[in-house]
Amino acid sequence: MDMLDFKVRLVGYPQNAQTLATAAALGCFEEKSADQIMEGLLALPEEERLKKERGVLKNSFGRGHGSVGDQIHFTFSIENLPRAATLLLCLPEYLEHLQQSLRRAKADRGFHVPEVVKYSGFEDEMKKVLDRTFEFYDRACNAGVPGEDARFLLPLYTKTNIVTTGNARELCHLWWMSKHPCVPSVVMDVVDEMISLAKEKT
C-alpha cells in the first residue's frame, strides 16, 4: 500500500501530556497531590521543566513503572486501512476501537494490494477477484439477503475506517507487536505514524 492510501490523524490528546505524566509519577512519592506538583512544574522556566520531566519519565519507565504511561490517552482517526490490518490493530486488549461496518464499505473506494502481490504478477487477477466479491455482495443485498449476512464474503483487503483510543503504555505495546515478522507492513506503517503523532504531543 502506498503511504498516501491511508491517513492517520491524532484527533484527541491531553494538554501538557508530558507534564501530566510527570506530575502523576511524582505524586506516588511526594506529599503533594499531582495537581499541586503540576502547578509547580508549570511555574518553572520551560527548559528547566522539560529537563526535569524527561528525567522523571526516563527514571519511571526505566524502573518498569509503566503505569505512568497509562495516564495519557490518545485518540486516532484512521482512514482507508484494510480490514485485515484492523484485526491486528485490535489485538492489544487495552486499546479501544470503533470501526466502520463492512455493510458500509463500497467497492469504488478500492482495495489494499500488498506490495509483494504487486510484484508477483498476480495483481490484476487479485483485483478481479476482489471486484467480483463486491458484485456478488451487491446482488445478494438487492435480492433481499440481509447485509449482515452478505458481508461475510467481502475480502479482508477491503478498505475501512477506524477510531482507536489508547494510553501511551499500550501504544508502546502495539508498536512492539507490530515489529513481529509475521505482521503485514501496512500495520507497521500505520502504527509508526500513530507513535510519531503521539510523540509530537509529549
C-alpha angles and dihedrals in degrees: 000000000000112000088239092060095076128045126205119194126181101222101168134031138139121267113244089015096170092045091048093052091046093051091048091050094048090046089068091066107026133074091232121088120248088253092056092045091050091052089053093049093050090051091060122093107269097248092050092046094050092049091051093046093051091048094050094046093045090051093045096049091039089059092049095256091145094158087079085074090053090073095068120069128189129193120205131192110208122190131195097009114153114250090240090060093050090056089060092042088057095054099093104084096215097059118091125217143186112190135192110253118248086233087071095050119113127204093221089067088072133227136267112254113190117233091240090059093047090060096040098074092246099095097102092045092049092050091051091053091048091049091050092055091057091046089055091045091054092047092048093049091047089051091056102265107143113251087231088067101033094053094070090080093057113110125252088236089070110121116243142167126243138180114214127189126184146140126261095259093053091046088056088050090050091049091052091049092049091062093065110118092236094059115100115250092240089065091051091050094050094046091048089054091049091051092046092053092046092050090056089062098048 
